[in-house]
């Protein structure tokens, strides 16, 4: 199957800046508000003009087609200027978390070989020294009140003419390089998945358009930040492709921040993660919050427990469309749909994608048995930049073999079992920690939980549960006994947690997921002592 046949053919000259941004001007939405951030707003005309100025400034600074521009910004409106301006100039966007340390920024600068960085005043204490020490970086445009000796972003834009030759749209094609999406680094140092223009446009049509139904009336709000491909899609690319509006905020997402923004901007679409869905449900503001503007909540990034889905749906009457995607495939390729949600299941394949479940030998496994997903579609990355061996192991043409473990039932629904390195071998049988976690979340004492493997006195691996308790419950032998009894009554006897550790909170990574490897590292460190 030619997977791109699932959408109309792309023209010979194709640039995402034109497809996602300038098409709104042609379709009469130039004066429509595209971005909202605090008291600020920008129309599509204004974003387009600023993207032209960014493109000119980048070219003047020496950026050539298919060269990386490192974007290190919080969720402010200038992120859109930088992102679209990079594409307009024919550059390749590479987006990085603005909360890292200087050592990490030095590594990203070396890896991307970026000639220009677009960053923010608040990031300068960490990224500034890395930029100055970089062998290849020649310029930095800084958003905010203090450029720290670099070029102020607004000064760079004011110096350019949006109608000049430098501001013209680069005549890229659908298969020209457009962006790097970094993996989460769950199995080591983050790697850049290299994508072309058509990859992003393809998923926007088949997932955002057909499944979620983005439209010009949508106002979008996101828990994950724009540097994360999940949010770059749902809160920038997709609303712009269909003429909607995006609400941005630079501060960390909390339940209070979300309730405030929902009350103020009345979004129709909320991009979230299970951890934040849980936090909102536990908030004292939940009972009085008016969520009636929401037509849908999207969830990805980590498994959505059935109990959490059911509680959210019962209390809000807002549907959650759970799905899974990856940097390797750009965005969501398996998802639940309106009218077709089975709690605990990720749903079915998005049109334009095909998948097999395979064992360690690469052969298909029977229906219902777990294995790695081998996914094919019209948004598969070309490679991991600078890692030929890993690329060859993961990518085979338009096919990507993931490290995620799934099973597919007879109805074609997919069920996530975790990553292959998360599985525990207990009593000689492979056990998914997600199954244990979902079981424990059904107990009224449990607010959050993460299960990892730990060795007993005989050096045999057994489940250990890190638990955040609901208000009114206390950790101790009585609660542990209740949780063990609950698990033994619902899942196979060998799967129940042997130990419990009580926590005020669980560590999270920069994607908002529970950082399982941090907790596993704690357990491993104890074992070595």
Secondary structure per residue as TSV (DSSP state, phi and psi in degrees):
chain	resnum	aa	ss	phi	psi
A	1	X	-	360.0	133.9
A	2	X	-	-85.5	102.8
A	3	X	G	-63.5	-31.1
A	4	X	G	-70.5	-11.2
A	5	X	G	-65.6	-11.6
A	6	X	G	-70.1	-14.6
A	7	X	S	-127.1	160.9
A	8	X	-	-56.8	148.9
A	9	X	-	-61.6	142.1
A	10	X	-	-76.8	144.9
A	11	X	-	-69.0	163.8
A	12	X	S	-60.6	-38.0
A	13	X	S	-106.0	117.7
A	14	X	-	-149.0	126.5
A	15	X	-	-137.1	132.3
A	16	X	H	-60.2	-31.1
A	17	X	I	-61.4	-38.1
A	18	X	I	-73.0	-44.1
A	19	X	I	-70.7	-38.9
A	20	X	I	-93.3	-28.6
A	21	X	I	-109.5	-62.0
A	22	X	I	-69.5	-22.5
A	23	X	H	-60.0	-28.6
A	24	X	H	-66.5	-32.0
A	25	X	H	-68.5	-43.3
A	26	X	H	-65.3	-29.7
A	27	X	T	-93.7	12.7
A	28	X	T	85.8	16.9
A	29	X	-	-107.2	21.4
A	30	X	T	-57.0	-37.8
A	31	X	T	-93.9	3.9
A	32	X	S	-77.2	141.9
A	33	X	E	-67.5	125.8
A	34	X	E	-101.9	-36.6
A	35	X	E	-130.1	139.9
A	36	X	E	-130.9	129.9
A	37	X	E	-149.1	106.9
A	38	X	T	58.0	-124.1
A	39	X	T	-89.9	0.5
A	40	X	E	-97.5	151.9
A	41	X	E	-150.2	155.3
A	42	X	E	-139.3	142.4
A	43	X	E	-87.1	170.5
A	44	X	H	-62.7	-37.2
A	45	X	H	-59.9	-44.7
A	46	X	H	-66.7	-41.6
A	47	X	H	-63.4	-40.4
A	48	X	H	-63.8	-43.3
A	49	X	H	-63.6	-42.5
A	50	X	H	-68.2	-34.8
A	51	X	H	-63.9	-36.1
A	52	X	H	-63.4	-43.2
A	53	X	H	-66.2	-39.3
A	54	X	H	-62.7	-44.0
A	55	X	H	-58.5	-43.2
A	56	X	H	-65.4	-42.3
A	57	X	H	-64.3	-39.0
A	58	X	H	-66.0	-43.7
A	59	X	H	-64.1	-39.6
A	60	X	H	-63.8	-31.4
A	61	X	T	-80.7	-2.5
A	62	X	T	103.5	5.0
A	63	X	-	-71.8	127.3
A	64	X	-	-108.0	162.4
A	65	X	T	-52.4	139.1
A	66	X	T	70.2	11.7
A	67	X	-	-92.9	146.0
A	68	X	E	-75.9	142.4
A	69	X	E	-117.8	122.7
A	70	X	E	-87.3	117.0
A	71	X	E	-104.6	115.6
A	72	X	E	-127.1	81.8
A	73	X	-	-133.5	147.2
A	74	X	-	-71.9	179.7
A	75	X	S	-80.7	79.6
A	76	X	S	-119.9	166.3
A	77	X	H	-62.7	-28.0
A	78	X	H	-64.3	-18.7
A	79	X	H	-59.2	-45.2
A	80	X	H	-63.6	-41.5
A	81	X	H	-56.8	-48.1
A	82	X	H	-66.0	-42.8
A	83	X	H	-65.4	-51.0
A	84	X	H	-70.5	-36.1
A	85	X	H	-63.9	-38.5
A	86	X	H	-60.2	-46.6
A	87	X	H	-66.2	-39.4
A	88	X	H	-61.0	-36.0
A	89	X	T	-78.9	-3.6
A	90	X	T	85.7	6.1
A	91	X	-	-78.1	179.0
A	92	X	E	-118.2	119.3
A	93	X	E	-77.2	139.8
A	94	X	E	-134.1	112.3
A	95	X	E	-106.1	133.3
A	96	X	-	-131.5	146.5
A	97	X	-	-55.0	127.6
A	98	X	T	-80.7	10.2
A	99	X	T	-115.2	24.2
A	100	X	-	-89.5	178.4
A	101	X	-	-102.2	163.7
A	102	X	H	-59.6	-32.3
A	103	X	H	-62.9	-41.0
A	104	X	H	-66.0	-41.5
A	105	X	H	-64.1	-37.5
A	106	X	H	-60.9	-40.4
A	107	X	H	-66.4	-41.4
A	108	X	H	-66.9	-38.5
A	109	X	H	-63.5	-41.3
A	110	X	H	-66.6	-41.3
A	111	X	H	-68.7	-45.3
A	112	X	H	-80.0	-22.9
A	113	X	T	56.0	34.9
A	114	X	-	-66.8	132.9
A	115	X	S	-81.7	-28.3
A	116	X	E	-132.0	138.9
A	117	X	E	-116.0	137.3
A	118	X	E	-114.5	117.3
A	119	X	E	-140.8	-166.5
A	120	X	E	-130.8	152.9
A	121	X	G	-49.1	-43.7
A	122	X	G	-66.1	-20.4
A	123	X	G	-91.2	-17.0
A	124	X	H	-56.1	-37.9
A	125	X	H	-56.9	-29.6
A	126	X	H	-97.4	-42.7
A	127	X	H	-86.5	-24.4
A	128	X	H	-55.0	-52.8
A	129	X	H	-59.8	-35.6
A	130	X	H	-67.4	-38.6
A	131	X	H	-64.7	-45.9
A	132	X	H	-63.7	-31.7
A	133	X	H	-87.1	-8.0
A	134	X	-	-68.2	139.3
A	135	X	S	-75.2	-29.5
A	136	X	S	-112.7	-24.2
A	137	X	-	-68.9	129.8
A	138	X	-	-112.6	-17.3
A	139	X	E	-155.4	151.7
A	140	X	E	-136.1	130.2
A	141	X	E	-103.6	123.9
A	142	X	E	-114.0	120.8
A	143	X	E	-81.9	137.0
A	144	X	S	119.3	179.8
A	145	X	S	-74.3	-20.6
A	146	X	-	-131.0	115.3
A	147	X	-	-83.6	-6.0
A	148	X	T	59.7	32.1
A	149	X	T	91.1	-8.6
A	150	X	S	-92.8	-167.9
A	151	X	E	-89.8	127.2
A	152	X	E	-65.4	134.8
A	153	X	H	-55.1	-46.9
A	154	X	H	-66.7	-34.8
A	155	X	H	-64.0	-41.5
A	156	X	H	-61.7	-40.3
A	157	X	H	-71.3	-42.0
A	158	X	H	-62.7	-27.7
A	159	X	T	-75.0	-9.3
A	160	X	S	-108.6	150.9
A	161	X	-	-98.0	117.9
A	162	X	T	-65.7	-12.0
A	163	X	T	-101.1	7.1
A	164	X	S	-80.5	169.8
A	165	X	G	-62.9	-34.0
A	166	X	G	-64.2	-22.4
A	167	X	G	-93.1	0.1
A	168	X	S	-66.9	155.6
A	169	X	-	-70.3	125.7
A	170	X	-	-64.9	131.7
A	171	X	-	-78.2	63.2
A	172	X	-	-74.8	166.0
A	173	X	-	-115.3	172.3
A	174	X	T	-60.8	-24.6
A	175	X	T	-102.4	11.6
A	176	X	S	-80.5	152.5
A	177	X	E	-64.7	139.2
A	178	X	E	-126.8	-41.8
A	179	X	E	-158.6	153.3
A	180	X	E	-106.5	130.2
A	181	X	E	-113.8	124.6
A	182	X	E	-86.6	138.4
A	183	X	-	-67.8	166.7
A	184	X	-	-73.6	-13.2
A	185	X	-	76.6	20.2
A	186	X	T	-67.0	-19.8
A	187	X	T	-117.1	22.0
A	188	X	S	143.6	-155.8
A	189	X	S	-65.8	135.6
A	190	X	-	-54.7	139.9
A	191	X	-	-115.1	149.3
A	192	X	E	-90.9	121.8
A	193	X	E	-89.9	121.8
A	194	X	E	-91.6	122.4
A	195	X	E	-121.8	152.2
A	196	X	E	-101.6	170.0
A	197	X	H	-55.7	-42.9
A	198	X	H	-65.0	-28.5
A	199	X	H	-58.2	-46.8
A	200	X	H	-71.4	-39.6
A	201	X	H	-67.9	-35.9
A	202	X	H	-61.8	-51.6
A	203	X	H	-67.1	-32.1
A	204	X	I	-59.6	-36.3
A	205	X	I	-75.1	-50.2
A	206	X	I	-83.4	-30.5
A	207	X	I	-96.3	-60.2
A	208	X	I	-63.7	-44.6
A	209	X	I	-76.3	-49.0
A	210	X	I	-84.6	-38.9
A	211	X	I	-87.4	-55.9
A	212	X	I	-81.4	-31.3
A	213	X	-	75.0	41.0
A	214	X	-	-53.3	142.6
A	215	X	-	-150.5	175.1
A	216	X	T	-66.9	-17.8
A	217	X	T	-84.4	-7.7
A	218	X	-	-75.8	138.9
A	219	X	E	-118.1	120.6
A	220	X	E	-110.2	139.2
A	221	X	E	-133.5	139.7
A	222	X	E	-130.5	138.4
A	223	X	S	-76.2	-55.5
A	224	X	S	-63.9	154.0
A	225	X	-	-89.7	162.1
A	226	X	T	-64.5	-22.9
A	227	X	T	-67.3	-19.0
A	228	X	S	-88.6	124.7
A	229	X	H	-53.0	-32.4
A	230	X	H	-56.1	-46.7
A	231	X	H	-81.5	-32.8
A	232	X	H	-56.0	-38.2
A	233	X	I	-70.9	-60.5
A	234	X	I	-72.1	-24.3
A	235	X	I	-118.5	7.3
A	236	X	I	-138.1	-65.6
A	237	X	I	-60.4	-51.5
A	238	X	H	-68.7	-47.2
A	239	X	H	-62.6	-36.6
A	240	X	H	-67.5	-39.1
A	241	X	H	-60.2	-34.1
A	242	X	T	-111.1	13.4
A	243	X	T	79.9	21.4
A	244	X	-	-87.5	-164.1
A	245	X	E	-126.5	147.7
A	246	X	E	-117.5	132.4
A	247	X	E	-98.8	127.5
A	248	X	-	-119.3	149.3
A	249	X	-	-149.8	135.4
A	250	X	-	-80.8	-23.1
A	251	X	S	-73.7	165.8
A	252	X	-	-63.1	141.7
A	253	X	-	-76.0	125.7
A	254	X	-	-132.2	168.0
A	255	X	H	-58.9	-42.5
A	256	X	H	-62.4	-44.3
A	257	X	H	-60.4	-42.4
A	258	X	H	-65.7	-45.2
A	259	X	H	-60.3	-39.2
A	260	X	H	-62.9	-45.4
A	261	X	H	-72.0	-33.6
A	262	X	H	-65.4	-42.0
A	263	X	H	-65.3	-37.2
A	264	X	H	-80.8	-44.0
A	265	X	H	-105.7	-10.1
A	266	X	-	51.5	57.8
A	267	X	-	-66.1	153.9
A	268	X	S	-99.1	-20.9
A	269	X	E	-134.2	124.1
A	270	X	E	-113.6	120.1
A	271	X	E	-90.4	122.2
A	272	X	E	-139.7	-175.3
A	273	X	-	-136.8	155.0
A	274	X	H	-53.6	-37.1
A	275	X	H	-59.8	-40.9
A	276	X	H	-78.3	-33.4
A	277	X	H	-58.0	-42.9
A	278	X	H	-64.3	-43.1
A	279	X	H	-62.3	-39.3
A	280	X	H	-65.8	-42.0
A	281	X	H	-64.4	-31.5
A	282	X	H	-85.2	-10.8
A	283	X	S	-70.8	140.6
A	284	X	T	-64.1	-14.6
A	285	X	T	-82.6	-9.6
A	286	X	T	-60.8	-40.8
A	287	X	T	-62.4	-36.7
A	288	X	T	-99.0	-5.6
A	289	X	-	-68.1	139.6
A	290	X	-	-98.5	103.2
A	291	X	-	-105.0	18.6
A	292	X	T	-67.3	-17.7
A	293	X	T	-73.0	-24.1
A	294	X	-	-72.1	130.9
A	295	X	S	-100.8	-19.7
A	296	X	E	-162.9	150.9
A	297	X	E	-120.8	129.3
A	298	X	E	-97.9	141.4
A	299	X	E	-134.0	136.7
A	300	X	-	-164.1	-176.8
A	301	X	S	94.6	-35.0
A	302	X	S	-156.0	164.9
A	303	X	-	-64.6	138.3
A	304	X	-	-94.8	109.1
A	305	X	-	-61.5	139.3
A	306	X	H	-55.2	-39.5
A	307	X	H	-63.6	-36.7
A	308	X	H	-69.4	-43.0
A	309	X	H	-57.8	-48.8
A	310	X	H	-63.6	-40.7
A	311	X	H	-66.2	-44.5
A	312	X	H	-60.3	-47.3
A	313	X	H	-64.2	-40.3
A	314	X	H	-66.2	-40.2
A	315	X	H	-85.2	-23.0
A	316	X	H	-116.2	-24.5
A	317	X	-	60.1	24.6
A	318	X	-	-105.2	125.9
A	319	X	-	-70.0	141.7
A	320	X	E	-106.3	124.9
A	321	X	E	-100.4	102.6
A	322	X	E	-85.0	145.1
A	323	X	E	-158.4	175.2
A	324	X	E	-137.0	138.8
A	325	X	-	-141.7	-167.9
A	326	X	-	-164.4	160.4
A	327	X	G	-60.0	-32.5
A	328	X	G	-65.0	-30.8
A	329	X	G	-110.4	8.3
A	330	X	S	72.4	-59.5
A	331	X	S	-147.7	-162.6
A	332	X	-	-69.5	130.3
A	333	X	-	-123.0	-12.3
A	334	X	E	-129.0	130.7
A	335	X	E	-155.5	154.3
A	336	X	-	-79.5	166.3
A	337	X	B	-134.9	160.9
A	338	X	T	-56.7	128.2
A	339	X	T	80.0	0.7
A	340	X	B	-144.2	67.3
A	341	X	-	-118.5	124.1
A	342	X	-	-115.5	108.4
A	343	X	T	-51.9	131.8
A	344	X	T	95.6	-22.2
A	345	X	-	-97.2	147.5
A	346	X	-	-81.5	-8.5
A	347	X	B	96.9	-146.6
A	348	X	E	-120.9	171.8
A	349	X	E	-64.9	141.3
A	350	X	-	-71.2	143.3
A	351	X	T	-57.1	139.4
A	352	X	T	95.2	1.7
A	353	X	E	-126.1	148.5
A	354	X	E	-130.5	154.1
A	355	X	E	-148.7	148.7
A	356	X	E	-124.6	154.0
A	357	X	E	-108.6	121.2
A	358	X	E	-124.7	153.7
A	359	X	-	-87.0	-176.0
A	360	X	T	-58.9	-25.4
A	361	X	T	-87.3	1.9
A	362	X	S	83.9	0.0
A	363	X	-	-88.5	152.5
A	364	X	B	-62.4	140.1
A	365	X	-	-100.0	157.2
A	366	X	-	-62.5	155.8
A	367	X	T	-55.5	133.7
A	368	X	T	93.7	-13.5
A	369	X	-	-96.0	145.3
A	370	X	-	-78.3	153.4
A	371	X	E	-175.7	179.3
A	372	X	E	-74.0	148.5
A	373	X	E	-89.7	132.9
A	374	X	E	-111.2	105.4
A	375	X	E	-106.8	141.1
A	376	X	E	-130.0	142.6
A	377	X	E	179.8	-176.1
A	378	X	T	-86.5	13.2
A	379	X	T	-131.8	21.6
A	380	X	-	-69.6	133.9
A	381	X	-	-63.9	160.0
A	382	X	S	-75.2	-42.4
A	383	X	-	-172.6	173.8
A	384	X	B	-90.8	124.4
A	385	X	T	-62.7	128.7
A	386	X	T	73.0	17.3
A	387	X	-	-140.8	82.4
A	388	X	H	-66.2	-39.2
A	389	X	H	-65.3	-47.9
A	390	X	H	-65.5	-36.6
A	391	X	H	-61.4	-44.9
A	392	X	H	-64.3	-33.0
A	393	X	H	-75.4	-25.5
A	394	X	H	-101.8	-41.9
A	395	X	E	-107.7	132.0
A	396	X	E	-132.2	89.4
A	397	X	T	66.0	-123.6
A	398	X	T	-91.9	18.6
A	399	X	E	-110.4	141.3
A	400	X	E	-128.5	125.2
A	401	X	E	-96.7	114.2
A	402	X	E	-85.4	168.4
A	403	X	E	-95.3	7.9
A	404	X	E	-91.4	144.5
A	405	X	E	-104.0	127.4
A	406	X	E	-131.5	165.1
A	407	X	E	-132.2	151.5
A	408	X	E	-119.4	130.6
A	409	X	-	-87.4	178.0
A	410	X	T	-65.9	-20.6
A	411	X	T	-88.0	0.0
A	412	X	S	87.1	9.9
A	413	X	-	-86.2	146.9
A	414	X	E	-105.0	141.3
A	415	X	E	-125.4	125.7
A	416	X	E	-85.0	131.1
A	417	X	E	-108.8	-6.1
A	418	X	E	112.4	179.8
A	419	X	E	-80.6	156.2
A	420	X	T	-62.2	-28.2
A	421	X	T	-88.6	1.1
A	422	X	T	-91.2	-22.8
A	423	X	-	-64.0	144.9
A	424	X	E	-110.8	139.4
A	425	X	E	-101.7	104.4
A	426	X	E	-115.3	124.3
A	427	X	T	55.4	35.3
A	428	X	T	78.8	6.4
A	429	X	E	-122.8	135.9
A	430	X	E	-69.7	133.7
A	431	X	E	-127.4	134.2
A	432	X	-	-87.5	123.9
A	433	X	H	-60.1	-26.7
A	434	X	H	-63.8	-36.1
A	435	X	H	-62.8	-42.4
A	436	X	H	-67.5	-43.2
A	437	X	H	-61.7	-45.3
A	438	X	H	-61.3	-37.8
A	439	X	H	-64.4	-47.5
A	440	X	H	-65.8	-32.6
A	441	X	H	-66.7	-16.6
A	442	X	T	-79.1	-11.3
A	443	X	S	-81.7	137.7
A	444	X	T	-64.2	-15.2
A	445	X	T	-80.8	-19.6
A	446	X	E	-99.1	123.2
A	447	X	E	-96.0	-45.1
A	448	X	E	-142.2	152.7
A	449	X	E	-155.2	146.8
A	450	X	E	-138.6	128.3
A	451	X	E	-108.9	130.4
A	452	X	E	-131.7	171.3
A	453	X	E	-90.8	143.3
A	454	X	E	-141.0	151.7
A	455	X	E	-90.2	141.0
A	456	X	-	-89.1	-169.8
A	457	X	T	-62.8	-24.6
A	458	X	T	-92.8	10.3
A	459	X	S	66.3	25.8
A	460	X	-	-98.4	141.1
A	461	X	E	-80.0	131.2
A	462	X	E	-136.5	158.5
A	463	X	E	-72.4	137.2
A	464	X	E	-121.1	131.8
A	465	X	E	-111.2	122.6
A	466	X	E	-89.0	122.1
A	467	X	E	-125.5	132.4
A	468	X	E	-101.2	122.5
A	469	X	E	-88.1	152.5
A	470	X	-	-67.5	159.2
A	471	X	T	-57.9	137.2
A	472	X	T	96.1	-10.2
A	473	X	-	-105.6	148.2
A	474	X	-	-121.3	139.7
A	475	X	-	-72.0	149.2
A	476	X	S	156.3	-176.3
A	477	X	H	-63.4	-36.8
A	478	X	H	-65.2	-46.0
A	479	X	H	-66.4	-41.2
A	480	X	H	-60.0	-43.1
A	481	X	H	-62.8	-38.9
A	482	X	H	-65.2	-41.3
A	483	X	H	-68.0	-39.5
A	484	X	H	-62.6	-45.1
A	485	X	H	-62.2	-39.8
A	486	X	H	-61.0	-45.4
A	487	X	H	-67.5	-43.9
A	488	X	H	-62.1	-28.8
A	489	X	T	-80.1	-11.4
A	490	X	T	-122.5	-25.0
A	491	X	S	-128.5	171.0
A	492	X	-	-56.0	142.8
A	493	X	G	-56.2	-34.8
A	494	X	G	-72.7	-8.7
A	495	X	G	-92.5	-11.4
A	496	X	S	-67.9	146.1
A	497	X	-	-65.0	134.4
A	498	X	S	-84.1	-26.4
A	499	X	E	-135.5	153.9
A	500	X	E	-130.9	138.9
A	501	X	E	-124.0	131.6
A	502	X	E	-96.2	129.3
A	503	X	-	-128.3	150.6
A	504	X	S	-73.0	-32.3
A	505	X	-	-157.2	164.7
A	506	X	-	-109.0	144.1
A	507	X	-	-65.4	144.8
A	508	X	B	-122.9	150.4
A	509	X	-	-91.7	-176.6
A	510	X	T	-73.1	-3.7
A	511	X	T	-97.1	-2.2
A	512	X	S	89.0	1.3
A	513	X	-	-81.0	153.8
A	514	X	B	-63.1	128.9
A	515	X	-	-83.4	81.2
A	516	X	H	-58.2	-38.7
A	517	X	H	-69.2	-24.8
A	518	X	H	-67.4	-45.6
A	519	X	H	-67.1	-39.3
A	520	X	H	-63.6	-36.4
A	521	X	H	-63.3	-37.8
A	522	X	H	-60.6	-45.8
A	523	X	H	-65.0	-43.8
A	524	X	H	-63.3	-38.0
A	525	X	H	-63.6	-37.8
A	526	X	H	-65.2	-38.3
A	527	X	H	-62.9	-34.3
A	528	X	H	-78.3	-17.9
A	529	X	-	-71.6	360.0
